[in-house]
Amino acid sequence: MNASVFKILIVDSRVIVRSGLKQILFASGIAKRIDEVNAIADTKSLLRKRAYDVVLIRLGSEHEVEILMHSVSTASSALASAKILLLGRDRDERRAIALLQAGAAGYLSENSAPDQILAAVRSAAGGGKYLSSALADLIAGEGALQPTPRAQAKALSSQESAVLNLLSRGLRATEIAESLRISVKTVNTYKSRITEKTGLRNKAEMIRYAINHELND
């Protein structure tokens, strides 16, 4: 199978939006299969039956966002291994930052052009993170996710990079230890070294660093 052809699930309550996205994705040739549901709560049962490369989800009500955040951040959830791409309105950027911290693969505005939608899908499916231009500008303006300049950061070892990547995805020390098959004490040692070498202070900065230094690849 062509590596650029993906299985995609669209989650949006608006039929016209789902239809438009399907048309764009099928016309581009990057979609092998597209399924759709109209609510976030309906995704888990479907994901237990079928595997998807990308789950494109519209940010809805506050309650729906809480469900989504829980689904993304809970390791036992059916959504935990999915590449979740968020679709939102112009005023949703701040909520998107929290979801990116929780593990979502990217965010784009529902006003995005077709080529931006396709770029976001390819990025998410490939394991990267995609930021809309508006969200990137917000982050840059507030300094919330500013990366540490490469020239100012000491080089990380491969294991330190692996730990930082998992930290940027919202994993706890115990989860990282299990994933990398090392002790929690070792994870904490790497965390201290990462802070010392890069100056990163919180998960938001770690996410931005991981994106800019392509630790997700």
C-alpha positions as CSV (number, residue, x, y, z in Angstrom):
1,M,0.0,0.0,0.0
2,N,1.2,3.5,-0.8
3,A,2.5,5.0,2.5
4,S,0.8,8.3,1.7
5,V,-2.7,6.7,1.6
6,F,-4.5,6.8,5.0
7,K,-7.5,5.5,6.8
8,I,-9.3,8.5,8.4
9,L,-12.2,8.9,10.8
10,I,-14.1,12.3,10.8
11,V,-16.0,13.3,14.0
12,D,-18.3,16.3,13.5
13,S,-22.0,16.9,14.2
14,R,-22.4,18.8,11.0
15,V,-23.2,16.7,7.9
16,I,-22.1,19.4,5.5
17,V,-18.7,19.7,7.1
18,R,-18.2,15.9,7.1
19,S,-19.2,15.8,3.4
20,G,-16.8,18.6,2.5
21,L,-13.9,17.1,4.3
22,K,-14.5,13.7,2.7
23,Q,-14.6,15.4,-0.7
24,I,-11.3,17.1,-0.1
25,L,-9.6,14.0,1.2
26,F,-10.9,11.6,-1.5
27,A,-10.1,14.1,-4.3
28,S,-6.5,14.5,-3.1
29,G,-5.9,10.7,-3.3
30,I,-4.5,10.5,0.3
31,A,-7.5,8.6,1.8
32,K,-7.9,4.9,1.5
33,R,-11.0,4.8,3.6
34,I,-13.0,7.5,5.4
35,D,-15.6,6.8,8.0
36,E,-17.6,9.4,10.0
37,V,-19.5,9.8,13.2
38,N,-21.4,12.8,14.6
39,A,-20.2,12.8,18.2
40,I,-16.9,12.4,20.1
41,A,-18.7,9.9,22.4
42,D,-19.3,7.5,19.5
43,T,-15.6,7.2,18.5
44,K,-14.5,4.6,21.1
45,S,-16.8,1.8,20.0
46,L,-15.8,2.4,16.3
47,L,-12.1,2.4,17.1
48,R,-12.4,-0.9,18.8
49,K,-13.6,-2.4,15.5
50,R,-11.4,-0.5,13.0
51,A,-7.9,1.0,13.0
52,Y,-7.4,4.6,11.7
53,D,-4.3,6.5,10.8
54,V,-5.9,9.9,11.7
55,V,-9.0,10.8,13.7
56,L,-10.1,14.3,12.6
57,I,-12.2,15.7,15.5
58,R,-14.1,19.0,15.7
59,L,-13.7,20.8,19.0
60,G,-17.3,21.1,20.4
61,S,-18.8,22.0,23.7
62,E,-16.9,22.2,27.0
63,H,-18.3,18.9,28.0
64,E,-17.1,17.3,24.7
65,V,-13.7,18.8,25.2
66,E,-13.5,17.2,28.6
67,I,-14.4,13.8,27.1
68,L,-11.8,14.3,24.4
69,M,-9.1,15.3,26.9
70,H,-9.8,12.3,29.0
71,S,-9.7,10.0,26.0
72,V,-6.4,11.4,24.7
73,S,-4.7,11.3,28.1
74,T,-5.9,8.0,29.3
75,A,-3.5,5.2,28.2
76,S,-6.2,2.5,28.4
77,S,-8.6,4.4,26.1
78,A,-9.3,3.3,22.6
79,L,-8.3,6.8,21.5
80,A,-4.9,6.7,23.2
81,S,-3.0,5.2,20.2
82,A,-4.9,7.3,17.6
83,K,-3.4,10.3,15.8
84,I,-5.9,12.9,16.8
85,L,-6.1,16.0,14.6
86,L,-8.3,18.8,16.0
87,L,-10.5,21.1,13.9
88,G,-11.7,24.3,15.6
89,R,-12.9,27.8,15.3
90,D,-10.7,30.9,15.6
91,R,-11.5,31.2,19.4
92,D,-10.5,27.6,20.1
93,E,-6.7,28.1,20.0
94,R,-6.2,28.3,23.7
95,R,-8.2,25.1,24.3
96,A,-6.2,23.4,21.6
97,I,-2.9,24.1,23.4
98,A,-4.2,22.0,26.4
99,L,-5.2,19.2,24.1
100,L,-1.8,19.3,22.3
101,Q,-0.2,18.9,25.8
102,A,-2.5,16.0,26.4
103,G,-1.3,14.2,23.3
104,A,-3.3,15.4,20.3
105,A,-1.3,15.4,17.0
106,G,-2.3,18.8,15.7
107,Y,-4.8,21.6,15.3
108,L,-6.1,23.5,12.3
109,S,-8.9,26.1,11.9
110,E,-12.1,25.0,10.3
111,N,-11.5,27.9,7.8
112,S,-8.3,26.2,6.6
113,A,-7.7,25.8,2.9
114,P,-7.7,22.3,1.4
115,D,-3.9,22.2,1.1
116,Q,-3.6,23.0,4.8
117,I,-6.0,20.2,5.7
118,L,-4.0,17.7,3.6
119,A,-0.7,18.9,5.2
120,A,-2.2,18.5,8.7
121,V,-3.4,14.9,7.9
122,R,0.0,13.9,6.5
123,S,1.8,15.4,9.5
124,A,-0.4,13.7,12.0
125,A,-0.3,10.3,10.2
126,G,3.5,10.6,10.1
127,G,3.8,11.0,13.8
128,G,4.4,14.8,13.8
129,K,2.5,17.7,15.2
130,Y,0.7,20.3,13.1
131,L,-0.1,23.8,14.3
132,S,-2.3,26.2,12.4
133,S,-0.7,29.6,11.6
134,A,-3.1,31.3,14.0
135,L,-2.1,29.0,16.9
136,A,1.6,29.2,16.0
137,D,1.3,33.1,16.1
138,L,-0.5,32.9,19.5
139,I,2.1,30.7,20.9
140,A,4.9,32.8,19.6
141,G,3.3,36.0,20.8
142,E,2.8,34.8,24.4
143,G,6.0,32.7,24.5
144,A,3.9,29.8,25.9
145,L,5.7,27.2,23.7
146,Q,8.8,29.0,22.6
147,P,11.6,26.6,21.8
148,T,15.0,26.9,23.3
149,P,17.3,28.0,20.5
150,R,19.4,25.1,19.2
151,A,22.6,27.1,19.6
152,Q,21.8,27.7,23.2
153,A,20.8,24.1,24.1
154,K,23.3,21.5,24.9
155,A,22.9,18.3,22.8
156,L,20.6,15.7,24.3
157,S,21.5,12.0,24.2
158,S,19.2,9.7,22.3
159,Q,17.7,8.4,25.6
160,E,17.2,12.0,26.9
161,S,15.5,12.9,23.6
162,A,13.2,9.8,23.9
163,V,12.2,10.9,27.4
164,L,11.6,14.5,26.3
165,N,9.5,13.3,23.4
166,L,7.3,11.2,25.8
167,L,7.1,14.1,28.3
168,S,5.9,16.4,25.6
169,R,3.1,13.9,24.8
170,G,1.9,14.2,28.4
171,L,3.1,10.8,29.8
172,R,3.9,10.5,33.4
173,A,7.3,9.2,34.7
174,T,5.8,5.7,35.5
175,E,4.4,5.5,31.9
176,I,7.7,6.6,30.4
177,A,9.7,4.1,32.5
178,E,7.4,1.3,31.3
179,S,7.6,2.5,27.6
180,L,11.4,2.7,27.6
181,R,11.9,-0.2,30.0
182,I,13.9,1.8,32.5
183,S,13.3,2.7,36.1
184,V,11.3,5.7,37.3
185,K,14.5,6.9,39.1
186,T,16.3,6.9,35.7
187,V,13.5,8.8,34.1
188,N,13.7,11.5,36.8
189,T,17.5,11.7,36.3
190,Y,17.0,12.2,32.5
191,K,14.3,14.9,33.3
192,S,16.8,16.8,35.4
193,R,19.4,16.6,32.7
194,I,16.9,17.8,30.1
195,T,16.1,20.8,32.2
196,E,19.7,21.6,32.8
197,K,20.7,21.3,29.1
198,T,17.7,23.0,27.5
199,G,16.2,25.2,30.2
200,L,12.7,23.9,29.5
201,R,10.4,24.5,32.4
202,N,7.0,23.0,31.6
203,K,5.1,20.7,29.3
204,A,4.2,23.6,27.0
205,E,7.8,24.4,26.3
206,M,8.6,20.7,25.9
207,I,5.9,20.3,23.2
208,R,7.3,23.3,21.2
209,Y,10.8,22.0,21.6
210,A,9.8,18.5,20.4
211,I,8.0,20.0,17.4
212,N,10.9,22.2,16.4
213,H,13.6,19.6,16.9
214,E,11.5,16.9,15.2
215,L,11.6,14.5,18.2
216,N,8.3,13.0,17.1
217,D,9.8,11.6,13.8
